[in-house]
Amino acid sequence: MFGAVILVVLTYLLPVVAVARTGIDPNSWVTGGWVDVAQIIGGQPLAVAIALAGVIGAIGSFSSLMLSFSRLPMVMAEDGYLPRIFSRRHL
């Protein structure tokens, strides 16, 4: 658990520190500004890589939420909070 916390902190902290060292004014950033900063620092390849990483992260979040919400009515029905019909599964 502690290792996961360290990994999350580093994942957030390293990009912020890297951009802070470039001297770019953070007040000029807008939504989606990471791609603009990446363009300045590493050119087009870094900007595309960051944009793709954002897309992959969004798809992963959407997928995990969709999968968890599809099971919620079944579990609630098994626990007696919804009618039994919601606990049926198609095998």
N, C-alpha and C positions, 0 to 999 in steps of 0.2 A: 504494500500500500504506500509506504513512504517513497519507494522508488518511482511509483506512478506520479506522485505529487511532484517530485523533483523533475521528472520528465515533462510534465505539463508546465511547470514554472520556466524551465529552460526553453521550451517551445515558444512561449510567449515572450520571454525576456530577450533571447538572442536576436530576433529580427528588429526589435525596438532599439536595442543597443547599437546594432549595425547601422540602422538608419540615423540614429542620433550622432554617430561619428562622422557622417557625411556632411553635416552642417546644413541640411535642408530644413527650412522653417516649417515646423509642424502645424502652424496656424494656417498655412496655405493648403493643407490637405482637405480633400473632399471625400465623400463616400466612394470607395473603389480606388483610393489614392495609392494603395500598395503597388498597383500595376504601374502607375506613373513614376513612383520612386524607383521601382525595379528597372524601368526604362532608362532612368538617369544613371543608376549605378551599374547595371550589367547589360544594358542594351535590350534588343528585341527578344533574344532567347530567354533571358531571365523573366521578362514581363510575361511572355507566353507561359512559362513554367508556373509562375505564381497564379495566373488566371486559371490554368488547368487544375492546379491544386485546389483552388476555391470551388471550382465546379465539382470536382471529385468529393470534396468535403460536404457540399450541399446535397449531392446525390446520396451519400452515405447517411447523412442525418435524416433525409426524407425517407429512405428505405427502412432505417431502424425504427422510426416513428410509425410508419405504415404497418410494419410487422408487429409491433407491440400493440397497436390499437386494434388490430384485427383479432387478437386473442383475448382482449379484455372482456367483451361480452360473454365469451365461453366460460372464462374463469369466474366471472360474477354469477353466471347461472349455476355453475357447479357449487358455488358457495351459498346459493340460495337467495342472492340479491336480485336476480332477474328470473323470468319464467324458464322452466326446464328446456323449452324449445330452442333456446339460444345455446345450449350445450351440445346440440347435435353436430356431428362432424361428417363430412363426406370423405369416405376412404376410397 
